[in-house]
Amino acid sequence: MSNAQGHLIAGTLVSLSLAFVLYNLLHVGLLVVILGIIVGIISSEFPDIDHPKSLPRKVLRGIMPAIVIFTFIYLFFSWRIWTHGLFEISLFFAAPLLIIMFYEYFIPRHRGATHKWPGMATMVALSVSMSFVAGLSFVNVITITLFAVLGFSSHILLDHL
């Protein structure tokens, strides 16, 4: 079994265990529990995003063109770029390129920041912001964040064994 499979299995087991407790004992809604399981599993793989051959990095590399195209289209229509000056037009073209540069050149060395508190803080920030965007209540946001923290922690724990 590869390391990635171990992290995936551990993240799934931790998420399913938490889901069982939350759903059966605390009566958290089924939709929130299912969303939490997904977030927990993704969080268990997130710390390896800094490894070039990891599953999260491959997935991100696969969806990066779509992210850049979406950003380009969003900026084009939201800024009404044709009504602005040279600086704004330059910024419009630079934004997608900056996303690519950040992704390719500024991801830290393996087992660097993504395996420590900054990685955990990033995972918490992502889960909280996505939960609020989805319109979940504060209690459900905390629930989703708990799944993210436990999934992330299972990865770090397995790396230290």
ABEGO torsion letter per residue (X at the ends): XBAAAAAAAAAAAAAAAAAAAAAAAAGBBAAAAAAAAAAAAAAAAAAAAABAABAAAAAAAAAAAAAAAAAAAAAAAAAGAAABBAAAAAAAAAAAAAAAAAAAAABBBBGBAAABAAAAAAAAAAAAAAAAAAGBBAAAAAAAAAAAAAAAAAAAAAAAX
